[in-house]
Amino acid sequence: MVEDHPGDVRLAVEALKESEVENRLNVARDGEEGLAFLRREGRFADAPRPDLVLLDLNLTRKDGRELLADIKMDSRLRGLPVIVLTTSSADEDIQRSYDLHANCYIVKPAGLDELFRVMRWIVEFWFSVAALPPVP
């Protein structure tokens, strides 16, 4: 998860704990840290390769749109599924995310129960239904 809002990270952690699918959440706090984590650079040299990325668009240092473009232009990362999970419901953000090859775009729900439902759906779909590329 690449998310700079601690409250959203905390809610995601709680929602994922309720999932029946085993999962582990790693968090990068901004776009630059997210890219370093995914590329296993610097202090992230031993970071696990994620099965998918939950990406907020409104990040510090490197915004989510830039990070998404970097991921999809990197031959080692481009197959990694990226789910944009953000507060923006702007048509231009949705279109740009898909133009940059996001695999899914979800507007963060306002309510706690709805957020938990969405997180369960993400885990169930991406880890129980979808066939994911092998992790190198």
N, CA, C and O atoms as a GROMACS GRO file, in nm:
protein
  544
    1MET      N    1   0.086  -0.117   0.000
    1MET     CA    2   0.000   0.000   0.000
    1MET      C    3   0.090   0.123   0.000
    1MET      O    4   0.184   0.133   0.079
    2VAL      N    5   0.060   0.216  -0.090
    2VAL     CA    6   0.131   0.343  -0.092
    2VAL      C    7   0.029   0.447  -0.050
    2VAL      O    8  -0.060   0.485  -0.127
    3GLU      N    9   0.043   0.493   0.074
    3GLU     CA   10  -0.057   0.581   0.136
    3GLU      C   11   0.012   0.669   0.239
    3GLU      O   12   0.086   0.619   0.324
    4ASP      N   13  -0.012   0.798   0.232
    4ASP     CA   14   0.052   0.891   0.326
    4ASP      C   15  -0.037   0.934   0.442
    4ASP      O   16   0.007   1.009   0.529
    5HIS      N   17  -0.159   0.889   0.444
    5HIS     CA   18  -0.250   0.926   0.553
    5HIS      C   19  -0.255   0.813   0.655
    5HIS      O   20  -0.309   0.706   0.626
    6PRO      N   21  -0.198   0.834   0.776
    6PRO     CA   22  -0.192   0.726   0.876
    6PRO      C   23  -0.328   0.668   0.912
    6PRO      O   24  -0.339   0.548   0.938
    7GLY      N   25  -0.432   0.750   0.913
    7GLY     CA   26  -0.566   0.700   0.945
    7GLY      C   27  -0.615   0.600   0.842
    7GLY      O   28  -0.678   0.500   0.877
    8ASP      N   29  -0.588   0.627   0.714
    8ASP     CA   30  -0.629   0.534   0.609
    8ASP      C   31  -0.550   0.405   0.616
    8ASP      O   32  -0.604   0.298   0.589
    9VAL      N   33  -0.423   0.414   0.651
    9VAL     CA   34  -0.342   0.293   0.669
    9VAL      C   35  -0.398   0.210   0.782
    9VAL      O   36  -0.414   0.088   0.769
   10ARG      N   37  -0.428   0.274   0.894
   10ARG     CA   38  -0.482   0.204   1.010
   10ARG      C   39  -0.613   0.133   0.976
   10ARG      O   40  -0.634   0.018   1.014
   11LEU      N   41  -0.701   0.201   0.903
   11LEU     CA   42  -0.829   0.141   0.863
   11LEU      C   43  -0.807   0.023   0.768
   11LEU      O   44  -0.875  -0.079   0.780
   12ALA      N   45  -0.713   0.037   0.676
   12ALA     CA   46  -0.684  -0.073   0.584
   12ALA      C   47  -0.632  -0.194   0.660
   12ALA      O   48  -0.671  -0.307   0.631
   13VAL      N   49  -0.544  -0.172   0.756
   13VAL     CA   50  -0.490  -0.282   0.837
   13VAL      C   51  -0.604  -0.353   0.910
   13VAL      O   52  -0.610  -0.476   0.910
   14GLU      N   53  -0.691  -0.277   0.972
   14GLU     CA   54  -0.804  -0.337   1.045
   14GLU      C   55  -0.896  -0.414   0.951
   14GLU      O   56  -0.941  -0.524   0.984
   15ALA      N   57  -0.924  -0.357   0.835
   15ALA     CA   58  -1.012  -0.424   0.739
   15ALA      C   59  -0.949  -0.553   0.688
   15ALA      O   60  -1.018  -0.654   0.672
   16LEU      N   61  -0.820  -0.551   0.663
   16LEU     CA   62  -0.753  -0.671   0.613
   16LEU      C   63  -0.743  -0.780   0.718
   16LEU      O   64  -0.738  -0.898   0.684
   17LYS      N   65  -0.740  -0.742   0.846
   17LYS     CA   66  -0.737  -0.843   0.953
   17LYS      C   67  -0.863  -0.928   0.951
   17LYS      O   68  -0.859  -1.045   0.990
   18GLU      N   69  -0.974  -0.871   0.905
   18GLU     CA   70  -1.101  -0.943   0.902
   18GLU      C   71  -1.113  -1.037   0.782
   18GLU      O   72  -1.207  -1.116   0.775
   19SER      N   73  -1.020  -1.030   0.690
   19SER     CA   74  -1.027  -1.111   0.570
   19SER      C   75  -1.000  -1.257   0.603
   19SER      O   76  -0.921  -1.289   0.692
   20GLU      N   77  -1.066  -1.345   0.530
   20GLU     CA   78  -1.042  -1.487   0.547
   20GLU      C   79  -0.924  -1.534   0.463
   20GLU      O   80  -0.880  -1.649   0.474
   21VAL      N   81  -0.873  -1.446   0.379
   21VAL     CA   82  -0.758  -1.478   0.296
   21VAL      C   83  -0.633  -1.426   0.365
   21VAL      O   84  -0.627  -1.310   0.406
   22GLU      N   85  -0.534  -1.513   0.378
   22GLU     CA   86  -0.409  -1.470   0.443
   22GLU      C   87  -0.344  -1.360   0.360
   22GLU      O   88  -0.335  -1.370   0.238
   23ASN      N   89  -0.301  -1.255   0.428
   23ASN     CA   90  -0.240  -1.143   0.358
   23ASN      C   91  -0.142  -1.072   0.449
   23ASN      O   92  -0.147  -1.084   0.571
   24ARG      N   93  -0.051  -0.999   0.386
   24ARG     CA   94   0.046  -0.918   0.460
   24ARG      C   95   0.049  -0.782   0.392
   24ARG      O   96   0.060  -0.774   0.269
   25LEU      N   97   0.039  -0.678   0.470
   25LEU     CA   98   0.037  -0.543   0.415
   25LEU      C   99   0.168  -0.473   0.448
   25LEU      O  100   0.206  -0.460   0.564
   26ASN      N  101   0.237  -0.427   0.343
   26ASN     CA  102   0.354  -0.342   0.358
   26ASN      C  103   0.310  -0.203   0.316
   26ASN      O  104   0.231  -0.187   0.223
   27VAL      N  105   0.362  -0.102   0.385
   27VAL     CA  106   0.318   0.035   0.358
   27VAL      C  107   0.437   0.125   0.325
   27VAL      O  108   0.537   0.127   0.397
   28ALA      N  109   0.423   0.198   0.216
   28ALA     CA  110   0.516   0.305   0.182
   28ALA      C  111   0.440   0.435   0.204
   28ALA      O  112   0.323   0.446   0.168
   29ARG      N  113   0.506   0.534   0.264
   29ARG     CA  114   0.438   0.657   0.307
   29ARG      C  115   0.433   0.768   0.203
   29ARG      O  116   0.365   0.869   0.224
   30ASP      N  117   0.502   0.752   0.091
   30ASP     CA  118   0.495   0.852  -0.017
   30ASP      C  119   0.537   0.784  -0.147
   30ASP      O  120   0.579   0.668  -0.146
   31GLY      N  121   0.525   0.856  -0.257
   31GLY     CA  122   0.553   0.797  -0.387
   31GLY      C  123   0.698   0.757  -0.407
   31GLY      O  124   0.725   0.652  -0.466
   32GLU      N  125   0.791   0.837  -0.359
   32GLU     CA  126   0.933   0.801  -0.373
   32GLU      C  127   0.966   0.676  -0.294
   32GLU      O  128   1.037   0.588  -0.343
   33GLU      N  129   0.914   0.667  -0.172
   33GLU     CA  130   0.936   0.548  -0.090
   33GLU      C  131   0.870   0.427  -0.155
   33GLU      O  132   0.926   0.317  -0.152
   34GLY      N  133   0.754   0.447  -0.213
   34GLY     CA  134   0.685   0.338  -0.281
   34GLY      C  135   0.767   0.283  -0.397
   34GLY      O  136   0.777   0.161  -0.413
   35LEU      N  137   0.824   0.371  -0.477
   35LEU     CA  138   0.905   0.327  -0.590
   35LEU      C  139   1.032   0.257  -0.542
   35LEU      O  140   1.071   0.155  -0.599
   36ALA      N  141   1.096   0.310  -0.440
   36ALA     CA  142   1.216   0.246  -0.384
   36ALA      C  143   1.182   0.107  -0.330
   36ALA      O  144   1.259   0.012  -0.350
   37PHE      N  145   1.067   0.094  -0.263
   37PHE     CA  146   1.024  -0.036  -0.211
   37PHE      C  147   1.004  -0.135  -0.326
   37PHE      O  148   1.054  -0.247  -0.322
   38LEU      N  149   0.930  -0.092  -0.428
   38LEU     CA  150   0.900  -0.182  -0.539
   38LEU      C  151   1.026  -0.221  -0.617
   38LEU      O  152   1.037  -0.333  -0.665
   39ARG      N  153   1.119  -0.129  -0.629
   39ARG     CA  154   1.244  -0.157  -0.700
   39ARG      C  155   1.350  -0.221  -0.611
   39ARG      O  156   1.458  -0.258  -0.657
   40ARG      N  157   1.318  -0.233  -0.482
   40ARG     CA  158   1.409  -0.292  -0.383
   40ARG      C  159   1.541  -0.217  -0.378
   40ARG      O  160   1.649  -0.275  -0.390
   41GLU      N  161   1.529  -0.087  -0.362
   41GLU     CA  162   1.646   0.000  -0.357
   41GLU      C  163   1.675   0.046  -0.214
   41GLU      O  164   1.584   0.057  -0.132
   42GLY      N  165   1.803   0.073  -0.186
   42GLY     CA  166   1.842   0.128  -0.056
   42GLY      C  167   1.798   0.040   0.058
   42GLY      O  168   1.823  -0.081   0.059
   43ARG      N  169   1.733   0.101   0.154
   43ARG     CA  170   1.691   0.025   0.274
   43ARG      C  171   1.585  -0.079   0.245
   43ARG      O  172   1.550  -0.159   0.332
   44PHE      N  173   1.532  -0.079   0.122
   44PHE     CA  174   1.431  -0.178   0.082
   44PHE      C  175   1.489  -0.292  -0.001
   44PHE      O  176   1.415  -0.363  -0.068
   45ALA      N  177   1.620  -0.308   0.003
   45ALA     CA  178   1.687  -0.410  -0.079
   45ALA      C  179   1.630  -0.550  -0.055
   45ALA      O  180   1.627  -0.631  -0.147
   46ASP      N  181   1.586  -0.579   0.065
   46ASP     CA  182   1.533  -0.711   0.098
   46ASP      C  183   1.380  -0.712   0.108
   46ASP      O  184   1.323  -0.805   0.163
   47ALA      N  185   1.316  -0.609   0.055
   47ALA     CA  186   1.169  -0.600   0.063
   47ALA      C  187   1.104  -0.714  -0.015
   47ALA      O  188   1.154  -0.753  -0.121
   48PRO      N  189   0.994  -0.766   0.037
   48PRO     CA  190   0.924  -0.870  -0.039
   48PRO      C  191   0.857  -0.808  -0.162
   48PRO      O  192   0.816  -0.692  -0.160
   49ARG      N  193   0.848  -0.885  -0.269
   49ARG     CA  194   0.778  -0.838  -0.390
   49ARG      C  195   0.627  -0.854  -0.363
   49ARG      O  196   0.581  -0.965  -0.335
   50PRO      N  197   0.552  -0.746  -0.372
   50PRO     CA  198   0.408  -0.758  -0.346
   50PRO      C  199   0.334  -0.828  -0.460
   50PRO      O  200   0.382  -0.831  -0.574
   51ASP      N  201   0.218  -0.883  -0.428
   51ASP     CA  202   0.132  -0.944  -0.529
   51ASP      C  203   0.052  -0.836  -0.602
   51ASP      O  204   0.017  -0.852  -0.719
   52LEU      N  205   0.024  -0.727  -0.531
   52LEU     CA  206  -0.046  -0.614  -0.591
   52LEU      C  207  -0.018  -0.488  -0.511
   52LEU      O  208   0.031  -0.494  -0.398
   53VAL      N  209  -0.051  -0.374  -0.572
   53VAL     CA  210  -0.027  -0.244  -0.508
   53VAL      C  211  -0.160  -0.173  -0.491
   53VAL      O  212  -0.238  -0.161  -0.585
   54LEU      N  213  -0.185  -0.125  -0.369
   54LEU     CA  214  -0.296  -0.034  -0.342
   54LEU      C  215  -0.235   0.106  -0.343
   54LEU      O  216  -0.147   0.135  -0.263
   55LEU      N  217  -0.280   0.191  -0.433
   55LEU     CA  218  -0.214   0.319  -0.456
   55LEU      C  219  -0.308   0.437  -0.439
   55LEU      O  220  -0.411   0.446  -0.506
   56ASP      N  221  -0.272   0.527  -0.349
   56ASP     CA  222  -0.342   0.654  -0.336
   56ASP      C  223  -0.286   0.748  -0.441
   56ASP      O  224  -0.167   0.739  -0.473
   57LEU      N  225  -0.366   0.837  -0.495
   57LEU     CA  226  -0.316   0.932  -0.594
   57LEU      C  227  -0.252   1.055  -0.531
   57LEU      O  228  -0.156   1.109  -0.586
   58ASN      N  229  -0.304   1.098  -0.419
   58ASN     CA  230  -0.261   1.224  -0.358
   58ASN      C  231  -0.153   1.200  -0.254
   58ASN      O  232  -0.178   1.196  -0.134
   59LEU      N  233  -0.030   1.182  -0.304
   59LEU     CA  234   0.084   1.151  -0.219
   59LEU      C  235   0.182   1.268  -0.218
   59LEU      O  236   0.180   1.355  -0.304
   60THR      N  237   0.269   1.266  -0.118
   60THR     CA  238   0.376   1.365  -0.111
   60THR      C  239   0.498   1.313  -0.187
   60THR      O  240   0.509   1.194  -0.216
   61ARG      N  241   0.589   1.406  -0.218
   61ARG     CA  242   0.718   1.380  -0.283
   61ARG      C  243   0.705   1.329  -0.426
   61ARG      O  244   0.778   1.377  -0.512
   62LYS      N  245   0.621   1.236  -0.454
   62LYS     CA  246   0.591   1.187  -0.588
   62LYS      C  247   0.446   1.142  -0.582
   62LYS      O  248   0.412   1.052  -0.505
   63ASP      N  249   0.359   1.206  -0.661
   63ASP     CA  250   0.218   1.170  -0.648
   63ASP      C  251   0.189   1.035  -0.712
   63ASP      O  252   0.271   0.980  -0.786
   64GLY      N  253   0.071   0.984  -0.684
   64GLY     CA  254   0.035   0.851  -0.729
   64GLY      C  255   0.030   0.836  -0.879
   64GLY      O  256   0.057   0.727  -0.931
   65ARG      N  257  -0.002   0.943  -0.950
   65ARG     CA  258  -0.006   0.937  -1.096
   65ARG      C  259   0.136   0.916  -1.151
   65ARG      O  260   0.156   0.836  -1.242
   66GLU      N  261   0.231   0.988  -1.093
   66GLU     CA  262   0.371   0.972  -1.134
   66GLU      C  263   0.421   0.832  -1.100
   66GLU      O  264   0.490   0.768  -1.179
   67LEU      N  265   0.387   0.786  -0.981
   67LEU     CA  266   0.430   0.652  -0.939
   67LEU      C  267   0.369   0.546  -1.029
   67LEU      O  268   0.438   0.452  -1.068
   68LEU      N  269   0.241   0.558  -1.061
   68LEU     CA  270   0.177   0.463  -1.151
   68LEU      C  271   0.248   0.460  -1.286
   68LEU      O  272   0.272   0.352  -1.340
   69ALA      N  273   0.280   0.576  -1.340
   69ALA     CA  274   0.353   0.583  -1.467
   69ALA      C  275   0.489   0.514  -1.455
   69ALA      O  276   0.529   0.440  -1.545
   70ASP      N  277   0.560   0.538  -1.344
   70ASP     CA  278   0.690   0.474  -1.324
   70ASP      C  279   0.678   0.323  -1.317
   70ASP      O  280   0.759   0.251  -1.374
   71ILE      N  281   0.577   0.274  -1.246
   71ILE     CA  282   0.557   0.130  -1.233
   71ILE      C  283   0.532   0.068  -1.370
   71ILE      O  284   0.592  -0.034  -1.405
   72LYS      N  285   0.443   0.129  -1.447
   72LYS     CA  286   0.403   0.070  -1.574
   72LYS      C  287   0.508   0.087  -1.684
   72LYS      O  288   0.502   0.020  -1.787
   73MET      N  289   0.605   0.178  -1.664
   73MET     CA  290   0.715   0.194  -1.760
   73MET      C  291   0.835   0.105  -1.727
   73MET      O  292   0.925   0.088  -1.810
   74ASP      N  293   0.837   0.049  -1.606
   74ASP     CA  294   0.949  -0.034  -1.562
   74ASP      C  295   0.922  -0.179  -1.600
   74ASP      O  296   0.824  -0.238  -1.554
   75SER      N  297   1.006  -0.236  -1.684
   75SER     CA  298   0.983  -0.373  -1.733
   75SER      C  299   0.976  -0.476  -1.621
   75SER      O  300   0.914  -0.581  -1.636
   76ARG      N  301   1.040  -0.448  -1.508
   76ARG     CA  302   1.038  -0.542  -1.395
   76ARG      C  303   0.911  -0.529  -1.312
   76ARG      O  304   0.878  -0.621  -1.237
   77LEU      N  305   0.839  -0.417  -1.325
   77LEU     CA  306   0.722  -0.392  -1.240
   77LEU      C  307   0.591  -0.386  -1.316
   77LEU      O  308   0.485  -0.399  -1.255
   78ARG      N  309   0.594  -0.368  -1.447
   78ARG     CA  310   0.472  -0.335  -1.521
   78ARG      C  311   0.363  -0.440  -1.511
   78ARG      O  312   0.245  -0.407  -1.526
   79GLY      N  313   0.397  -0.566  -1.486
   79GLY     CA  314   0.296  -0.670  -1.472
   79GLY      C  315   0.228  -0.671  -1.336
   79GLY      O  316   0.130  -0.742  -1.316
   80LEU      N  317   0.280  -0.594  -1.244
   80LEU     CA  318   0.225  -0.588  -1.108
   80LEU      C  319   0.089  -0.519  -1.110
   80LEU      O  320   0.079  -0.405  -1.155
   81PRO      N  321  -0.016  -0.585  -1.064
   81PRO     CA  322  -0.147  -0.521  -1.062
   81PRO      C  323  -0.148  -0.401  -0.967
   81PRO      O  324  -0.100  -0.409  -0.854
   82VAL      N  325  -0.203  -0.290  -1.015
   82VAL     CA  326  -0.212  -0.168  -0.935
   82VAL      C  327  -0.359  -0.129  -0.923
   82VAL      O  328  -0.428  -0.106  -1.023
   83ILE      N  329  -0.404  -0.122  -0.800
   83ILE     CA  330  -0.540  -0.078  -0.770
   83ILE      C  331  -0.530   0.062  -0.714
   83ILE      O  332  -0.472   0.084  -0.608
   84VAL      N  333  -0.587   0.157  -0.786
   84VAL     CA  334  -0.592   0.294  -0.735
   84VAL      C  335  -0.705   0.298  -0.634
   84VAL      O  336  -0.820   0.268  -0.666
   85LEU      N  337  -0.672   0.337  -0.512
   85LEU     CA  338  -0.768   0.348  -0.402
   85LEU      C  339  -0.751   0.488  -0.346
   85LEU      O  340  -0.659   0.514  -0.268
   86THR      N  341  -0.841   0.578  -0.385
   86THR     CA  342  -0.820   0.720  -0.357
   86THR      C  343  -0.952   0.791  -0.330
   86THR      O  344  -1.059   0.735  -0.356
   87THR      N  345  -0.944   0.912  -0.279
   87THR     CA  346  -1.066   0.989  -0.251
   87THR      C  347  -1.120   1.059  -0.375
   87THR      O  348  -1.235   1.103  -0.376
   88SER      N  349  -1.040   1.070  -0.478
   88SER     CA  350  -1.082   1.145  -0.597
   88SER      C  351  -1.181   1.066  -0.682
   88SER      O  352  -1.158   0.951  -0.718
   89SER      N  353  -1.292   1.131  -0.711
   89SER     CA  354  -1.388   1.073  -0.805
   89SER      C  355  -1.391   1.154  -0.935
   89SER      O  356  -1.483   1.141  -1.015
   90ALA      N  357  -1.289   1.237  -0.955
   90ALA     CA  358  -1.281   1.323  -1.074
   90ALA      C  359  -1.262   1.237  -1.199
   90ALA      O  360  -1.178   1.147  -1.202
   91ASP      N  361  -1.341   1.266  -1.300
   91ASP     CA  362  -1.332   1.190  -1.425
   91ASP      C  363  -1.191   1.191  -1.482
   91ASP      O  364  -1.144   1.089  -1.532
   92GLU      N  365  -1.122   1.306  -1.472
   92GLU     CA  366  -0.988   1.313  -1.529
   92GLU      C  367  -0.889   1.223  -1.455
   92GLU      O  368  -0.798   1.168  -1.516
   93ASP      N  369  -0.907   1.207  -1.322
   93ASP     CA  370  -0.819   1.115  -1.247
   93ASP      C  371  -0.848   0.970  -1.285
   93ASP      O  372  -0.756   0.890  -1.301
   94ILE      N  373  -0.976   0.939  -1.299
   94ILE     CA  374  -1.013   0.802  -1.338
   94ILE      C  375  -0.957   0.771  -1.476
   94ILE      O  376  -0.893   0.667  -1.496
   95GLN      N  377  -0.981   0.860  -1.572
   95GLN     CA  378  -0.934   0.837  -1.709
   95GLN      C  379  -0.781   0.828  -1.714
   95GLN      O  380  -0.726   0.739  -1.779
   96ARG      N  381  -0.714   0.920  -1.647
   96ARG     CA  382  -0.567   0.920  -1.650
   96ARG      C  383  -0.511   0.793  -1.588
   96ARG      O  384  -0.413   0.738  -1.638
   97SER      N  385  -0.572   0.746  -1.480
   97SER     CA  386  -0.526   0.623  -1.416
   97SER      C  387  -0.538   0.504  -1.510
   97SER      O  388  -0.446   0.423  -1.520
   98TYR      N  389  -0.649   0.494  -1.579
   98TYR     CA  390  -0.664   0.384  -1.675
   98TYR      C  391  -0.572   0.403  -1.795
   98TYR      O  392  -0.520   0.306  -1.850
   99ASP      N  393  -0.552   0.529  -1.838
   99ASP     CA  394  -0.457   0.555  -1.947
   99ASP      C  395  -0.316   0.511  -1.908
   99ASP      O  396  -0.238   0.469  -1.994
  100LEU      N  397  -0.285   0.520  -1.779
  100LEU     CA  398  -0.155   0.478  -1.728
  100LEU      C  399  -0.152   0.329  -1.693
  100LEU      O  400  -0.055   0.279  -1.637
  101HIS      N  401  -0.260   0.258  -1.726
  101HIS     CA  402  -0.270   0.113  -1.712
  101HIS      C  403  -0.295   0.064  -1.570
  101HIS      O  404  -0.250  -0.044  -1.532
  102ALA      N  405  -0.366   0.145  -1.491
  102ALA     CA  406  -0.413   0.094  -1.361
  102ALA      C  407  -0.504  -0.025  -1.389
  102ALA      O  408  -0.573  -0.028  -1.491
  103ASN      N  409  -0.503  -0.122  -1.300
  103ASN     CA  410  -0.586  -0.240  -1.318
  103ASN      C  411  -0.726  -0.222  -1.262
  103ASN      O  412  -0.817  -0.297  -1.296
  104CYS      N  413  -0.741  -0.123  -1.175
  104CYS     CA  414  -0.870  -0.099  -1.112
  104CYS      C  415  -0.866   0.039  -1.048
  104CYS      O  416  -0.760   0.084  -1.003
  105TYR      N  417  -0.980   0.106  -1.044
  105TYR     CA  418  -0.989   0.238  -0.980
  105TYR      C  419  -1.107   0.234  -0.884
  105TYR      O  420  -1.220   0.208  -0.924
  106ILE      N  421  -1.079   0.259  -0.756
  106ILE     CA  422  -1.183   0.257  -0.654
  106ILE      C  423  -1.177   0.387  -0.576
  106ILE      O  424  -1.071   0.428  -0.528
  107VAL      N  425  -1.293   0.452  -0.564
  107VAL     CA  426  -1.303   0.572  -0.482
  107VAL      C  427  -1.323   0.526  -0.338
  107VAL      O  428  -1.413   0.447  -0.308
  108LYS      N  429  -1.237   0.576  -0.249
  108LYS     CA  430  -1.246   0.537  -0.108
  108LYS      C  431  -1.383   0.576  -0.055
  108LYS      O  432  -1.424   0.691  -0.066
  109PRO      N  433  -1.454   0.480   0.003
  109PRO     CA  434  -1.584   0.513   0.062
  109PRO      C  435  -1.566   0.594   0.190
  109PRO      O  436  -1.464   0.584   0.258
  110ALA      N  437  -1.667   0.674   0.220
  110ALA     CA  438  -1.660   0.760   0.339
  110ALA      C  439  -1.684   0.683   0.468
  110ALA      O  440  -1.622   0.714   0.570
  111GLY      N  441  -1.771   0.586   0.466
  111GLY     CA  442  -1.807   0.514   0.587
  111GLY      C  443  -1.715   0.398   0.618
  111GLY      O  444  -1.662   0.333   0.528
  112LEU      N  445  -1.697   0.372   0.745
  112LEU     CA  446  -1.610   0.264   0.792
  112LEU      C  447  -1.659   0.128   0.743
  112LEU      O  448  -1.580   0.048   0.693
  113ASP      N  449  -1.788   0.100   0.758
  113ASP     CA  450  -1.842  -0.029   0.714
  113ASP      C  451  -1.822  -0.050   0.566
  113ASP      O  452  -1.789  -0.160   0.522
  114GLU      N  453  -1.843   0.056   0.488
  114GLU     CA  454  -1.826   0.047   0.344
  114GLU      C  455  -1.679   0.024   0.308
  114GLU      O  456  -1.648  -0.054   0.218
  115LEU      N  457  -1.588   0.091   0.378
  115LEU     CA  458  -1.446   0.070   0.354
  115LEU      C  459  -1.408  -0.075   0.383
  115LEU      O  460  -1.334  -0.137   0.306
  116PHE      N  461  -1.456  -0.130   0.494
  116PHE     CA  462  -1.427  -0.268   0.527
  116PHE      C  463  -1.481  -0.361   0.418
  116PHE      O  464  -1.414  -0.458   0.381
  117ARG      N  465  -1.599  -0.332   0.366
  117ARG     CA  466  -1.658  -0.413   0.261
  117ARG      C  467  -1.572  -0.408   0.135
  117ARG      O  468  -1.546  -0.510   0.072
  118VAL      N  469  -1.528  -0.288   0.098
  118VAL     CA  470  -1.444  -0.272  -0.021
  118VAL      C  471  -1.311  -0.345  -0.003
  118VAL      O  472  -1.266  -0.413  -0.095
  119MET      N  473  -1.248  -0.334   0.113
  119MET     CA  474  -1.121  -0.403   0.136
  119MET      C  475  -1.139  -0.554   0.130
  119MET      O  476  -1.054  -0.625   0.076
  120ARG      N  477  -1.249  -0.605   0.186
  120ARG     CA  478  -1.275  -0.750   0.176
  120ARG      C  479  -1.292  -0.791   0.030
  120ARG      O  480  -1.243  -0.896  -0.011
  121TRP      N  481  -1.363  -0.708  -0.047
  121TRP     CA  482  -1.384  -0.737  -0.188
  121TRP      C  483  -1.251  -0.741  -0.263
  121TRP      O  484  -1.226  -0.830  -0.344
  122ILE      N  485  -1.165  -0.644  -0.235
  122ILE     CA  486  -1.034  -0.640  -0.300
  122ILE      C  487  -0.957  -0.768  -0.272
  122ILE      O  488  -0.906  -0.833  -0.364
  123VAL      N  489  -0.948  -0.805  -0.146
  123VAL     CA  490  -0.873  -0.926  -0.109
  123VAL      C  491  -0.936  -1.050  -0.170
  123VAL      O  492  -0.866  -1.133  -0.227
  124GLU      N  493  -1.067  -1.063  -0.157
  124GLU     CA  494  -1.133  -1.182  -0.210
  124GLU      C  495  -1.116  -1.193  -0.361
  124GLU      O  496  -1.084  -1.299  -0.413
  125PHE      N  497  -1.138  -1.083  -0.432
  125PHE     CA  498  -1.127  -1.088  -0.578
  125PHE      C  499  -0.983  -1.114  -0.621
  125PHE      O  500  -0.957  -1.207  -0.698
  126TRP      N  501  -0.890  -1.032  -0.574
  126TRP     CA  502  -0.754  -1.038  -0.626
  126TRP      C  503  -0.677  -1.160  -0.578
  126TRP      O  504  -0.582  -1.203  -0.644
  127PHE      N  505  -0.716  -1.219  -0.463
  127PHE     CA  506  -0.642  -1.334  -0.412
  127PHE      C  507  -0.718  -1.466  -0.420
  127PHE      O  508  -0.660  -1.572  -0.400
  128SER      N  509  -0.847  -1.460  -0.450
  128SER     CA  510  -0.925  -1.584  -0.460
  128SER      C  511  -0.982  -1.608  -0.599
  128SER      O  512  -1.009  -1.722  -0.636
  129VAL      N  513  -1.001  -1.501  -0.678
  129VAL     CA  514  -1.064  -1.514  -0.809
  129VAL      C  515  -0.964  -1.488  -0.921
  129VAL      O  516  -0.948  -1.571  -1.011
  130ALA      N  517  -0.897  -1.374  -0.917
  130ALA     CA  518  -0.805  -1.336  -1.025
  130ALA      C  519  -0.680  -1.422  -1.024
  130ALA      O  520  -0.632  -1.463  -0.919
  131ALA      N  521  -0.629  -1.448  -1.142
  131ALA     CA  522  -0.499  -1.515  -1.156
  131ALA      C  523  -0.393  -1.406  -1.163
  131ALA      O  524  -0.394  -1.324  -1.255
  132LEU      N  525  -0.304  -1.406  -1.067
  132LEU     CA  526  -0.199  -1.303  -1.060
  132LEU      C  527  -0.072  -1.353  -1.126
  132LEU      O  528  -0.045  -1.474  -1.127
  133PRO      N  529   0.008  -1.262  -1.181
  133PRO     CA  530   0.134  -1.305  -1.240
  133PRO      C  531   0.227  -1.358  -1.132
  133PRO      O  532   0.217  -1.316  -1.017
  134PRO      N  533   0.317  -1.450  -1.169
  134PRO     CA  534   0.411  -1.501  -1.069
  134PRO      C  535   0.500  -1.389  -1.016
  134PRO      O  536   0.538  -1.297  -1.088
  135VAL      N  537   0.532  -1.400  -0.888
  135VAL     CA  538   0.620  -1.302  -0.825
  135VAL      C  539   0.763  -1.343  -0.853
  135VAL      O  540   0.804  -1.453  -0.819
  136PRO      N  541   0.841  -1.251  -0.918
  136PRO     CA  542   0.981  -1.287  -0.950
  136PRO      C  543   1.067  -1.299  -0.826
  136PRO      O  544   1.186  -1.328  -0.835
   0.00000   0.00000   0.00000
